Amino acid sequence: MVTNKRIGVLAGGTSAEREISLRSGRAVHKALTDRGYDAVFIDQDHRVASVLAEQGVEVVFIALHGGHGENGALQGLLEVLGLPYTGSGVLASSLAMDKEMSKLVFREHGLAIAPYRIFSRDERSSLSVPFAYPWVVKPISEGSSIGVTIVKAADRLGAALDEAFRFGDRIIVEQYISGREIQIGVLGDRALGGVEVRPKAEFYSYDAKYTAGMTEYILPPEVEPDAYTALQVAGVRAHQALGCAGASRVDFILAADGTPYILEVNTVPGLTETSLLPKIAALAGLSFADLVEEMLKHALEN
């Protein structure tokens, strides 16, 4: 057993990914209690600090996706409270959640990124994008493909902007890169492997991620060995460039010319029994409960 301390599994919250977070949190809580840990499930709200104290929590397992649970805010609170927690710290969480800041870091570290532009709400009427359609329009700080639209012509742009601006005052417009979507799992400073996702929809949307039968998962990815190695090396490099800790999932598009274009790093990836990181961990011989335990171990070591 990694620890005999009381573990608080934080899930839910108020972000657009609340329902997925609840599913992750329940799966984590079950895995911990099944292995004999003293774990309590907590649906996070504005009383989180007092609830942690009331419950006697000594270690926090973060299963919050998006919002304050993934952008560094919760991590900062836990630092002040002196509680160890799973995953990345304040700065890494904040950088990973902000698509503009993370792209600047990726570029500095030699990782391939798609051409992009950032726009605020008051620039909406005068968008100037120096690359051709298709475009990918998405919020700056959301996960699970929430608010994302692929725009193939100007007459579709207005609806895409409406959708993206629902989730904040700044958006990112990227050039669409055609290729295969590969996601790499990282634990500590090593790549666990990867999965290729083949959605039946136009792209790996929220519905494609969380609706049974809408996506085919290829484990390991059906790519050339050299390309697979390059993807894993790039995944670890991205994890380290942002200063991440514990487990993360790094998403790429592998273009036809073999270039791995990084999309984003997820510092609190989905942790249901059927989520991608657990699928990837299984390639490395880790069961779901093993993965949860390893993440807990990293939290206590850090």
ChimeraX commands (.cxc) that place a marker at each C-alpha (Angstrom):
marker #1 position 0.00,0.00,0.00 radius 0.5
marker #1 position 1.34,3.43,-0.99 radius 0.5
marker #1 position -0.07,5.29,2.04 radius 0.5
marker #1 position -2.35,4.89,5.04 radius 0.5
marker #1 position -3.33,8.55,4.94 radius 0.5
marker #1 position -6.92,9.59,4.24 radius 0.5
marker #1 position -7.40,10.37,0.54 radius 0.5
marker #1 position -9.94,12.88,-0.72 radius 0.5
marker #1 position -11.06,12.21,-4.31 radius 0.5
marker #1 position -12.15,15.59,-5.70 radius 0.5
marker #1 position -14.57,15.45,-8.65 radius 0.5
marker #1 position -17.55,17.23,-10.15 radius 0.5
marker #1 position -16.95,20.95,-9.84 radius 0.5
marker #1 position -18.61,23.59,-11.98 radius 0.5
marker #1 position -16.86,23.33,-15.35 radius 0.5
marker #1 position -18.47,22.20,-18.59 radius 0.5
marker #1 position -16.82,18.81,-18.00 radius 0.5
marker #1 position -18.60,18.20,-14.68 radius 0.5
marker #1 position -20.38,14.99,-15.66 radius 0.5
marker #1 position -17.22,13.36,-17.01 radius 0.5
marker #1 position -15.36,14.42,-13.87 radius 0.5
marker #1 position -17.96,12.73,-11.67 radius 0.5
marker #1 position -17.50,9.52,-13.64 radius 0.5
marker #1 position -13.72,9.74,-13.28 radius 0.5
marker #1 position -13.95,10.47,-9.57 radius 0.5
marker #1 position -16.27,7.56,-8.85 radius 0.5
marker #1 position -14.03,5.16,-10.77 radius 0.5
marker #1 position -10.95,6.38,-8.88 radius 0.5
marker #1 position -12.73,6.20,-5.52 radius 0.5
marker #1 position -13.83,2.62,-6.21 radius 0.5
marker #1 position -10.33,1.59,-7.28 radius 0.5
marker #1 position -8.84,3.02,-4.10 radius 0.5
marker #1 position -11.41,1.56,-1.71 radius 0.5
marker #1 position -11.22,-1.83,-3.43 radius 0.5
marker #1 position -7.50,-1.85,-2.63 radius 0.5
marker #1 position -8.12,-0.99,1.00 radius 0.5
marker #1 position -7.35,2.72,1.02 radius 0.5
marker #1 position -9.21,5.13,3.29 radius 0.5
marker #1 position -10.74,7.29,0.55 radius 0.5
marker #1 position -13.66,9.71,0.55 radius 0.5
marker #1 position -15.47,11.01,-2.55 radius 0.5
marker #1 position -16.02,14.80,-2.57 radius 0.5
marker #1 position -18.14,16.70,-5.10 radius 0.5
marker #1 position -16.11,19.92,-5.19 radius 0.5
marker #1 position -17.76,23.31,-4.69 radius 0.5
marker #1 position -16.81,26.69,-3.15 radius 0.5
marker #1 position -16.62,25.06,0.30 radius 0.5
marker #1 position -13.83,22.72,-0.76 radius 0.5
marker #1 position -11.28,23.95,1.80 radius 0.5
marker #1 position -13.61,23.49,4.76 radius 0.5
marker #1 position -14.90,20.14,3.44 radius 0.5
marker #1 position -11.36,18.81,3.14 radius 0.5
marker #1 position -10.73,19.81,6.75 radius 0.5
marker #1 position -14.02,18.38,7.99 radius 0.5
marker #1 position -13.30,15.07,6.25 radius 0.5
marker #1 position -9.79,14.87,7.63 radius 0.5
marker #1 position -8.25,14.59,4.16 radius 0.5
marker #1 position -4.46,14.28,4.12 radius 0.5
marker #1 position -3.87,13.63,0.39 radius 0.5
marker #1 position -5.97,14.84,-2.55 radius 0.5
marker #1 position -6.60,12.85,-5.70 radius 0.5
marker #1 position -7.73,15.39,-8.33 radius 0.5
marker #1 position -10.32,14.05,-10.77 radius 0.5
marker #1 position -11.63,17.46,-11.82 radius 0.5
marker #1 position -11.60,18.16,-15.56 radius 0.5
marker #1 position -11.49,21.71,-16.87 radius 0.5
marker #1 position -12.21,24.91,-14.97 radius 0.5
marker #1 position -10.64,25.62,-11.59 radius 0.5
marker #1 position -9.77,21.96,-11.10 radius 0.5
marker #1 position -7.34,21.89,-14.00 radius 0.5
marker #1 position -6.17,25.47,-14.50 radius 0.5
marker #1 position -3.95,25.79,-11.43 radius 0.5
marker #1 position -6.48,27.46,-9.12 radius 0.5
marker #1 position -7.27,24.36,-7.07 radius 0.5
marker #1 position -3.62,23.37,-7.08 radius 0.5
marker #1 position -2.75,26.77,-5.59 radius 0.5
marker #1 position -5.34,26.32,-2.84 radius 0.5
marker #1 position -3.98,22.89,-1.98 radius 0.5
marker #1 position -0.46,24.33,-1.83 radius 0.5
marker #1 position -1.64,26.91,0.69 radius 0.5
marker #1 position -3.40,24.19,2.70 radius 0.5
marker #1 position -0.24,22.08,2.67 radius 0.5
marker #1 position -1.96,19.06,1.12 radius 0.5
marker #1 position -0.15,16.82,-1.38 radius 0.5
marker #1 position -2.13,16.22,-4.56 radius 0.5
marker #1 position -1.98,14.21,-7.76 radius 0.5
marker #1 position -0.92,15.64,-11.09 radius 0.5
marker #1 position 0.80,18.82,-12.12 radius 0.5
marker #1 position 1.47,21.90,-10.05 radius 0.5
marker #1 position 0.12,25.44,-10.32 radius 0.5
marker #1 position 2.19,26.74,-13.24 radius 0.5
marker #1 position 2.12,23.60,-15.36 radius 0.5
marker #1 position -1.64,23.26,-14.90 radius 0.5
marker #1 position -2.20,26.87,-15.86 radius 0.5
marker #1 position 0.04,26.69,-18.92 radius 0.5
marker #1 position -1.50,23.46,-20.19 radius 0.5
marker #1 position -5.05,24.80,-19.84 radius 0.5
marker #1 position -4.29,27.98,-21.78 radius 0.5
marker #1 position -3.93,27.01,-25.44 radius 0.5
marker #1 position -2.08,30.21,-26.31 radius 0.5
marker #1 position 0.52,29.95,-23.54 radius 0.5
marker #1 position 1.09,26.24,-24.09 radius 0.5
marker #1 position 1.69,26.76,-27.80 radius 0.5
marker #1 position 4.36,29.35,-27.04 radius 0.5
marker #1 position 6.10,26.84,-24.77 radius 0.5
marker #1 position 5.79,24.03,-27.32 radius 0.5
marker #1 position 7.27,26.21,-30.06 radius 0.5
marker #1 position 10.18,27.22,-27.81 radius 0.5
marker #1 position 10.94,23.52,-27.23 radius 0.5
marker #1 position 10.90,22.60,-30.92 radius 0.5
marker #1 position 7.53,20.84,-31.03 radius 0.5
marker #1 position 5.49,21.19,-34.21 radius 0.5
marker #1 position 2.30,23.25,-33.88 radius 0.5
marker #1 position -0.34,24.20,-36.44 radius 0.5
marker #1 position -0.46,27.86,-37.56 radius 0.5
marker #1 position -2.89,29.78,-35.36 radius 0.5
marker #1 position -4.26,33.15,-34.30 radius 0.5
marker #1 position -5.82,34.30,-31.03 radius 0.5
marker #1 position -8.87,36.59,-31.04 radius 0.5
marker #1 position -10.81,38.38,-28.32 radius 0.5
marker #1 position -14.55,38.91,-28.41 radius 0.5
marker #1 position -14.22,42.55,-29.49 radius 0.5
marker #1 position -12.16,41.48,-32.55 radius 0.5
marker #1 position -14.91,39.22,-33.82 radius 0.5
marker #1 position -16.10,41.55,-36.56 radius 0.5
marker #1 position -12.61,41.99,-38.02 radius 0.5
marker #1 position -11.02,38.53,-38.00 radius 0.5
marker #1 position -7.92,38.37,-40.15 radius 0.5
marker #1 position -6.54,34.85,-40.55 radius 0.5
marker #1 position -3.45,34.38,-42.78 radius 0.5
marker #1 position -4.12,30.75,-43.76 radius 0.5
marker #1 position -6.74,29.01,-45.84 radius 0.5
marker #1 position -9.77,27.03,-44.72 radius 0.5
marker #1 position -10.43,24.61,-43.12 radius 0.5
marker #1 position -10.01,26.19,-39.70 radius 0.5
marker #1 position -10.45,24.74,-36.22 radius 0.5
marker #1 position -12.21,27.25,-33.96 radius 0.5
marker #1 position -12.16,26.60,-30.22 radius 0.5
marker #1 position -12.12,28.27,-26.80 radius 0.5
marker #1 position -8.78,29.09,-25.23 radius 0.5
marker #1 position -9.40,27.13,-22.01 radius 0.5
marker #1 position -11.73,24.16,-22.37 radius 0.5
marker #1 position -11.18,20.43,-22.70 radius 0.5
marker #1 position -13.07,17.40,-24.05 radius 0.5
marker #1 position -13.42,19.22,-27.42 radius 0.5
marker #1 position -16.08,21.44,-25.86 radius 0.5
marker #1 position -16.90,24.43,-28.07 radius 0.5
marker #1 position -14.79,23.13,-30.98 radius 0.5
marker #1 position -15.91,23.44,-34.62 radius 0.5
marker #1 position -14.18,22.66,-37.90 radius 0.5
marker #1 position -14.97,25.47,-40.35 radius 0.5
marker #1 position -14.60,24.66,-44.03 radius 0.5
marker #1 position -16.13,27.82,-45.50 radius 0.5
marker #1 position -16.87,31.40,-44.48 radius 0.5
marker #1 position -20.63,30.83,-44.21 radius 0.5
marker #1 position -20.01,28.48,-41.26 radius 0.5
marker #1 position -17.77,30.83,-39.33 radius 0.5
marker #1 position -20.47,32.80,-37.49 radius 0.5
marker #1 position -21.95,29.73,-35.81 radius 0.5
marker #1 position -18.49,28.46,-34.90 radius 0.5
marker #1 position -17.59,31.77,-33.26 radius 0.5
marker #1 position -20.89,31.80,-31.35 radius 0.5
marker #1 position -20.12,28.34,-30.00 radius 0.5
marker #1 position -16.51,29.08,-29.00 radius 0.5
marker #1 position -17.30,32.42,-27.37 radius 0.5
marker #1 position -19.89,30.71,-25.16 radius 0.5
marker #1 position -16.95,29.50,-23.07 radius 0.5
marker #1 position -14.89,32.65,-22.71 radius 0.5
marker #1 position -13.82,35.98,-24.16 radius 0.5
marker #1 position -10.83,34.63,-26.11 radius 0.5
marker #1 position -10.69,31.96,-28.78 radius 0.5
marker #1 position -8.07,30.31,-30.94 radius 0.5
marker #1 position -8.34,29.72,-34.68 radius 0.5
marker #1 position -5.97,27.02,-35.96 radius 0.5
marker #1 position -5.23,25.73,-39.40 radius 0.5
marker #1 position -6.79,22.30,-39.77 radius 0.5
marker #1 position -4.15,19.58,-40.10 radius 0.5
marker #1 position -5.30,16.44,-41.86 radius 0.5
marker #1 position -3.90,13.28,-40.35 radius 0.5
marker #1 position -4.27,10.56,-37.77 radius 0.5
marker #1 position -5.07,11.46,-34.17 radius 0.5
marker #1 position -2.65,9.78,-31.76 radius 0.5
marker #1 position -2.73,10.27,-28.01 radius 0.5
marker #1 position 0.30,9.48,-25.87 radius 0.5
marker #1 position 0.13,8.62,-22.18 radius 0.5
marker #1 position 2.92,9.90,-19.93 radius 0.5
marker #1 position 3.60,8.91,-16.33 radius 0.5
marker #1 position 6.41,10.73,-14.58 radius 0.5
marker #1 position 9.06,11.10,-17.24 radius 0.5
marker #1 position 8.25,8.05,-19.35 radius 0.5
marker #1 position 5.83,7.36,-22.14 radius 0.5
marker #1 position 3.40,4.53,-21.41 radius 0.5
marker #1 position 2.43,4.15,-25.07 radius 0.5
marker #1 position -0.31,5.53,-27.26 radius 0.5
marker #1 position -3.70,5.04,-28.83 radius 0.5
marker #1 position -5.01,6.03,-32.25 radius 0.5
marker #1 position -8.57,7.36,-32.24 radius 0.5
marker #1 position -10.74,6.98,-35.34 radius 0.5
marker #1 position -14.02,8.81,-34.76 radius 0.5
marker #1 position -17.03,8.12,-36.94 radius 0.5
marker #1 position -17.89,11.82,-36.71 radius 0.5
marker #1 position -15.96,14.57,-38.50 radius 0.5
marker #1 position -13.48,14.81,-35.63 radius 0.5
marker #1 position -12.96,13.54,-32.08 radius 0.5
marker #1 position -15.78,15.67,-30.64 radius 0.5
marker #1 position -17.36,15.57,-27.19 radius 0.5
marker #1 position -20.03,13.18,-28.48 radius 0.5
marker #1 position -17.43,10.99,-30.19 radius 0.5
marker #1 position -15.49,10.78,-26.93 radius 0.5
marker #1 position -18.34,9.89,-24.63 radius 0.5
marker #1 position -20.91,8.06,-26.78 radius 0.5
marker #1 position -20.43,4.31,-27.06 radius 0.5
marker #1 position -19.70,3.09,-30.57 radius 0.5
marker #1 position -18.84,6.48,-32.08 radius 0.5
marker #1 position -15.05,5.99,-32.03 radius 0.5
marker #1 position -12.70,3.14,-32.83 radius 0.5
marker #1 position -9.61,2.87,-30.63 radius 0.5
marker #1 position -6.44,1.27,-32.04 radius 0.5
marker #1 position -3.96,0.07,-29.42 radius 0.5
marker #1 position -1.14,0.42,-30.15 radius 0.5
marker #1 position -1.52,2.87,-33.05 radius 0.5
marker #1 position -1.10,1.39,-36.52 radius 0.5
marker #1 position 1.80,3.63,-37.50 radius 0.5
marker #1 position 5.39,2.98,-38.51 radius 0.5
marker #1 position 7.70,2.12,-35.58 radius 0.5
marker #1 position 9.84,5.24,-36.15 radius 0.5
marker #1 position 6.75,7.46,-36.14 radius 0.5
marker #1 position 5.46,5.82,-32.96 radius 0.5
marker #1 position 8.81,6.38,-31.26 radius 0.5
marker #1 position 8.85,10.02,-32.38 radius 0.5
marker #1 position 5.35,10.54,-30.99 radius 0.5
marker #1 position 6.31,9.12,-27.62 radius 0.5
marker #1 position 9.49,11.20,-27.46 radius 0.5
marker #1 position 7.47,14.33,-28.34 radius 0.5
marker #1 position 4.86,13.44,-25.71 radius 0.5
marker #1 position 7.44,13.26,-22.95 radius 0.5
marker #1 position 9.10,16.46,-24.21 radius 0.5
marker #1 position 5.78,18.32,-24.08 radius 0.5
marker #1 position 5.05,16.99,-20.58 radius 0.5
marker #1 position 8.46,18.15,-19.39 radius 0.5
marker #1 position 8.38,21.48,-21.27 radius 0.5
marker #1 position 5.29,22.56,-19.34 radius 0.5
marker #1 position 6.74,21.23,-16.08 radius 0.5
marker #1 position 4.04,18.58,-15.66 radius 0.5
marker #1 position 4.09,15.94,-12.93 radius 0.5
marker #1 position 2.36,12.61,-12.42 radius 0.5
marker #1 position 0.22,11.46,-15.34 radius 0.5
marker #1 position -0.77,13.37,-18.44 radius 0.5
marker #1 position -2.16,12.63,-21.89 radius 0.5
marker #1 position -0.63,14.39,-24.88 radius 0.5
marker #1 position -2.71,14.70,-28.07 radius 0.5
marker #1 position -1.20,14.81,-31.55 radius 0.5
marker #1 position -2.16,14.83,-35.21 radius 0.5
marker #1 position 0.28,12.73,-37.22 radius 0.5
marker #1 position 0.35,14.38,-40.64 radius 0.5
marker #1 position 0.86,12.49,-43.91 radius 0.5
marker #1 position 4.47,13.67,-44.08 radius 0.5
marker #1 position 5.17,12.13,-40.65 radius 0.5
marker #1 position 5.17,15.36,-38.66 radius 0.5
marker #1 position 3.61,14.98,-35.18 radius 0.5
marker #1 position 1.65,18.21,-34.61 radius 0.5
marker #1 position 0.89,18.66,-30.93 radius 0.5
marker #1 position -2.65,19.70,-30.03 radius 0.5
marker #1 position -2.55,19.90,-26.23 radius 0.5
marker #1 position -1.46,18.34,-22.95 radius 0.5
marker #1 position -4.19,17.16,-20.59 radius 0.5
marker #1 position -2.94,17.38,-17.00 radius 0.5
marker #1 position -6.05,15.70,-15.54 radius 0.5
marker #1 position -6.99,13.17,-18.24 radius 0.5
marker #1 position -10.17,11.15,-18.05 radius 0.5
marker #1 position -9.99,8.32,-15.53 radius 0.5
marker #1 position -13.04,6.20,-16.11 radius 0.5
marker #1 position -12.49,2.52,-16.74 radius 0.5
marker #1 position -12.87,3.19,-20.48 radius 0.5
marker #1 position -10.92,6.47,-20.76 radius 0.5
marker #1 position -7.87,6.71,-22.99 radius 0.5
marker #1 position -5.12,7.00,-20.37 radius 0.5
marker #1 position -6.19,3.75,-18.66 radius 0.5
marker #1 position -6.34,2.07,-22.08 radius 0.5
marker #1 position -2.80,3.26,-22.79 radius 0.5
marker #1 position -1.59,2.22,-19.32 radius 0.5
marker #1 position -2.87,-1.29,-19.97 radius 0.5
marker #1 position -0.37,-1.49,-22.85 radius 0.5
marker #1 position 2.37,-0.97,-20.27 radius 0.5
marker #1 position 0.95,-3.69,-18.02 radius 0.5
marker #1 position -0.85,-1.39,-15.58 radius 0.5
marker #1 position -4.42,-2.17,-14.59 radius 0.5
marker #1 position -6.76,0.73,-13.83 radius 0.5
marker #1 position -6.14,0.33,-10.10 radius 0.5
marker #1 position -2.37,0.09,-10.73 radius 0.5
marker #1 position -2.48,3.38,-12.64 radius 0.5
marker #1 position -4.45,5.11,-9.87 radius 0.5
marker #1 position -1.96,3.82,-7.30 radius 0.5
marker #1 position 1.01,5.01,-9.37 radius 0.5
marker #1 position -0.53,8.49,-9.64 radius 0.5
marker #1 position -1.00,8.54,-5.88 radius 0.5
marker #1 position 2.59,7.46,-5.39 radius 0.5
marker #1 position 3.85,10.32,-7.59 radius 0.5
marker #1 position 1.79,12.79,-5.55 radius 0.5
marker #1 position 3.36,11.69,-2.29 radius 0.5
marker #1 position 6.88,11.61,-3.71 radius 0.5
marker #1 position 6.57,15.15,-5.08 radius 0.5
marker link #1:1,2 radius 0.2
marker link #1:2,3 radius 0.2
marker link #1:3,4 radius 0.2
marker link #1:4,5 radius 0.2
marker link #1:5,6 radius 0.2
marker link #1:6,7 radius 0.2
marker link #1:7,8 radius 0.2
marker link #1:8,9 radius 0.2
marker link #1:9,10 radius 0.2
marker link #1:10,11 radius 0.2
marker link #1:11,12 radius 0.2
marker link #1:12,13 radius 0.2
marker link #1:13,14 radius 0.2
marker link #1:14,15 radius 0.2
marker link #1:15,16 radius 0.2
marker link #1:16,17 radius 0.2
marker link #1:17,18 radius 0.2
marker link #1:18,19 radius 0.2
marker link #1:19,20 radius 0.2
marker link #1:20,21 radius 0.2
marker link #1:21,22 radius 0.2
marker link #1:22,23 radius 0.2
marker link #1:23,24 radius 0.2
marker link #1:24,25 radius 0.2
marker link #1:25,26 radius 0.2
marker link #1:26,27 radius 0.2
marker link #1:27,28 radius 0.2
marker link #1:28,29 radius 0.2
marker link #1:29,30 radius 0.2
marker link #1:30,31 radius 0.2
marker link #1:31,32 radius 0.2
marker link #1:32,33 radius 0.2
marker link #1:33,34 radius 0.2
marker link #1:34,35 radius 0.2
marker link #1:35,36 radius 0.2
marker link #1:36,37 radius 0.2
marker link #1:37,38 radius 0.2
marker link #1:38,39 radius 0.2
marker link #1:39,40 radius 0.2
marker link #1:40,41 radius 0.2
marker link #1:41,42 radius 0.2
marker link #1:42,43 radius 0.2
marker link #1:43,44 radius 0.2
marker link #1:44,45 radius 0.2
marker link #1:45,46 radius 0.2
marker link #1:46,47 radius 0.2
marker link #1:47,48 radius 0.2
marker link #1:48,49 radius 0.2
marker link #1:49,50 radius 0.2
marker link #1:50,51 radius 0.2
marker link #1:51,52 radius 0.2
marker link #1:52,53 radius 0.2
marker link #1:53,54 radius 0.2
marker link #1:54,55 radius 0.2
marker link #1:55,56 radius 0.2
marker link #1:56,57 radius 0.2
marker link #1:57,58 radius 0.2
marker link #1:58,59 radius 0.2
marker link #1:59,60 radius 0.2
marker link #1:60,61 radius 0.2
marker link #1:61,62 radius 0.2
marker link #1:62,63 radius 0.2
marker link #1:63,64 radius 0.2
marker link #1:64,65 radius 0.2
marker link #1:65,66 radius 0.2
marker link #1:66,67 radius 0.2
marker link #1:67,68 radius 0.2
marker link #1:68,69 radius 0.2
marker link #1:69,70 radius 0.2
marker link #1:70,71 radius 0.2
marker link #1:71,72 radius 0.2
marker link #1:72,73 radius 0.2
marker link #1:73,74 radius 0.2
marker link #1:74,75 radius 0.2
marker link #1:75,76 radius 0.2
marker link #1:76,77 radius 0.2
marker link #1:77,78 radius 0.2
marker link #1:78,79 radius 0.2
marker link #1:79,80 radius 0.2
marker link #1:80,81 radius 0.2
marker link #1:81,82 radius 0.2
marker link #1:82,83 radius 0.2
marker link #1:83,84 radius 0.2
marker link #1:84,85 radius 0.2
marker link #1:85,86 radius 0.2
marker link #1:86,87 radius 0.2
marker link #1:87,88 radius 0.2
marker link #1:88,89 radius 0.2
marker link #1:89,90 radius 0.2
marker link #1:90,91 radius 0.2
marker link #1:91,92 radius 0.2
marker link #1:92,93 radius 0.2
marker link #1:93,94 radius 0.2
marker link #1:94,95 radius 0.2
marker link #1:95,96 radius 0.2
marker link #1:96,97 radius 0.2
marker link #1:97,98 radius 0.2
marker link #1:98,99 radius 0.2
marker link #1:99,100 radius 0.2
marker link #1:100,101 radius 0.2
marker link #1:101,102 radius 0.2
marker link #1:102,103 radius 0.2
marker link #1:103,104 radius 0.2
marker link #1:104,105 radius 0.2
marker link #1:105,106 radius 0.2
marker link #1:106,107 radius 0.2
marker link #1:107,108 radius 0.2
marker link #1:108,109 radius 0.2
marker link #1:109,110 radius 0.2
marker link #1:110,111 radius 0.2
marker link #1:111,112 radius 0.2
marker link #1:112,113 radius 0.2
marker link #1:113,114 radius 0.2
marker link #1:114,115 radius 0.2
marker link #1:115,116 radius 0.2
marker link #1:116,117 radius 0.2
marker link #1:117,118 radius 0.2
marker link #1:118,119 radius 0.2
marker link #1:119,120 radius 0.2
marker link #1:120,121 radius 0.2
marker link #1:121,122 radius 0.2
marker link #1:122,123 radius 0.2
marker link #1:123,124 radius 0.2
marker link #1:124,125 radius 0.2
marker link #1:125,126 radius 0.2
marker link #1:126,127 radius 0.2
marker link #1:127,128 radius 0.2
marker link #1:128,129 radius 0.2
marker link #1:129,130 radius 0.2
marker link #1:130,131 radius 0.2
marker link #1:131,132 radius 0.2
marker link #1:132,133 radius 0.2
marker link #1:133,134 radius 0.2
marker link #1:134,135 radius 0.2
marker link #1:135,136 radius 0.2
marker link #1:136,137 radius 0.2
marker link #1:137,138 radius 0.2
marker link #1:138,139 radius 0.2
marker link #1:139,140 radius 0.2
marker link #1:140,141 radius 0.2
marker link #1:141,142 radius 0.2
marker link #1:142,143 radius 0.2
marker link #1:143,144 radius 0.2
marker link #1:144,145 radius 0.2
marker link #1:145,146 radius 0.2
marker link #1:146,147 radius 0.2
marker link #1:147,148 radius 0.2
marker link #1:148,149 radius 0.2
marker link #1:149,150 radius 0.2
marker link #1:150,151 radius 0.2
marker link #1:151,152 radius 0.2
marker link #1:152,153 radius 0.2
marker link #1:153,154 radius 0.2
marker link #1:154,155 radius 0.2
marker link #1:155,156 radius 0.2
marker link #1:156,157 radius 0.2
marker link #1:157,158 radius 0.2
marker link #1:158,159 radius 0.2
marker link #1:159,160 radius 0.2
marker link #1:160,161 radius 0.2
marker link #1:161,162 radius 0.2
marker link #1:162,163 radius 0.2
marker link #1:163,164 radius 0.2
marker link #1:164,165 radius 0.2
marker link #1:165,166 radius 0.2
marker link #1:166,167 radius 0.2
marker link #1:167,168 radius 0.2
marker link #1:168,169 radius 0.2
marker link #1:169,170 radius 0.2
marker link #1:170,171 radius 0.2
marker link #1:171,172 radius 0.2
marker link #1:172,173 radius 0.2
marker link #1:173,174 radius 0.2
marker link #1:174,175 radius 0.2
marker link #1:175,176 radius 0.2
marker link #1:176,177 radius 0.2
marker link #1:177,178 radius 0.2
marker link #1:178,179 radius 0.2
marker link #1:179,180 radius 0.2
marker link #1:180,181 radius 0.2
marker link #1:181,182 radius 0.2
marker link #1:182,183 radius 0.2
marker link #1:183,184 radius 0.2
marker link #1:184,185 radius 0.2
marker link #1:185,186 radius 0.2
marker link #1:186,187 radius 0.2
marker link #1:187,188 radius 0.2
marker link #1:188,189 radius 0.2
marker link #1:189,190 radius 0.2
marker link #1:190,191 radius 0.2
marker link #1:191,192 radius 0.2
marker link #1:192,193 radius 0.2
marker link #1:193,194 radius 0.2
marker link #1:194,195 radius 0.2
marker link #1:195,196 radius 0.2
marker link #1:196,197 radius 0.2
marker link #1:197,198 radius 0.2
marker link #1:198,199 radius 0.2
marker link #1:199,200 radius 0.2
marker link #1:200,201 radius 0.2
marker link #1:201,202 radius 0.2
marker link #1:202,203 radius 0.2
marker link #1:203,204 radius 0.2
marker link #1:204,205 radius 0.2
marker link #1:205,206 radius 0.2
marker link #1:206,207 radius 0.2
marker link #1:207,208 radius 0.2
marker link #1:208,209 radius 0.2
marker link #1:209,210 radius 0.2
marker link #1:210,211 radius 0.2
marker link #1:211,212 radius 0.2
marker link #1:212,213 radius 0.2
marker link #1:213,214 radius 0.2
marker link #1:214,215 radius 0.2
marker link #1:215,216 radius 0.2
marker link #1:216,217 radius 0.2
marker link #1:217,218 radius 0.2
marker link #1:218,219 radius 0.2
marker link #1:219,220 radius 0.2
marker link #1:220,221 radius 0.2
marker link #1:221,222 radius 0.2
marker link #1:222,223 radius 0.2
marker link #1:223,224 radius 0.2
marker link #1:224,225 radius 0.2
marker link #1:225,226 radius 0.2
marker link #1:226,227 radius 0.2
marker link #1:227,228 radius 0.2
marker link #1:228,229 radius 0.2
marker link #1:229,230 radius 0.2
marker link #1:230,231 radius 0.2
marker link #1:231,232 radius 0.2
marker link #1:232,233 radius 0.2
marker link #1:233,234 radius 0.2
marker link #1:234,235 radius 0.2
marker link #1:235,236 radius 0.2
marker link #1:236,237 radius 0.2
marker link #1:237,238 radius 0.2
marker link #1:238,239 radius 0.2
marker link #1:239,240 radius 0.2
marker link #1:240,241 radius 0.2
marker link #1:241,242 radius 0.2
marker link #1:242,243 radius 0.2
marker link #1:243,244 radius 0.2
marker link #1:244,245 radius 0.2
marker link #1:245,246 radius 0.2
marker link #1:246,247 radius 0.2
marker link #1:247,248 radius 0.2
marker link #1:248,249 radius 0.2
marker link #1:249,250 radius 0.2
marker link #1:250,251 radius 0.2
marker link #1:251,252 radius 0.2
marker link #1:252,253 radius 0.2
marker link #1:253,254 radius 0.2
marker link #1:254,255 radius 0.2
marker link #1:255,256 radius 0.2
marker link #1:256,257 radius 0.2
marker link #1:257,258 radius 0.2
marker link #1:258,259 radius 0.2
marker link #1:259,260 radius 0.2
marker link #1:260,261 radius 0.2
marker link #1:261,262 radius 0.2
marker link #1:262,263 radius 0.2
marker link #1:263,264 radius 0.2
marker link #1:264,265 radius 0.2
marker link #1:265,266 radius 0.2
marker link #1:266,267 radius 0.2
marker link #1:267,268 radius 0.2
marker link #1:268,269 radius 0.2
marker link #1:269,270 radius 0.2
marker link #1:270,271 radius 0.2
marker link #1:271,272 radius 0.2
marker link #1:272,273 radius 0.2
marker link #1:273,274 radius 0.2
marker link #1:274,275 radius 0.2
marker link #1:275,276 radius 0.2
marker link #1:276,277 radius 0.2
marker link #1:277,278 radius 0.2
marker link #1:278,279 radius 0.2
marker link #1:279,280 radius 0.2
marker link #1:280,281 radius 0.2
marker link #1:281,282 radius 0.2
marker link #1:282,283 radius 0.2
marker link #1:283,284 radius 0.2
marker link #1:284,285 radius 0.2
marker link #1:285,286 radius 0.2
marker link #1:286,287 radius 0.2
marker link #1:287,288 radius 0.2
marker link #1:288,289 radius 0.2
marker link #1:289,290 radius 0.2
marker link #1:290,291 radius 0.2
marker link #1:291,292 radius 0.2
marker link #1:292,293 radius 0.2
marker link #1:293,294 radius 0.2
marker link #1:294,295 radius 0.2
marker link #1:295,296 radius 0.2
marker link #1:296,297 radius 0.2
marker link #1:297,298 radius 0.2
marker link #1:298,299 radius 0.2
marker link #1:299,300 radius 0.2
marker link #1:300,301 radius 0.2
marker link #1:301,302 radius 0.2
view
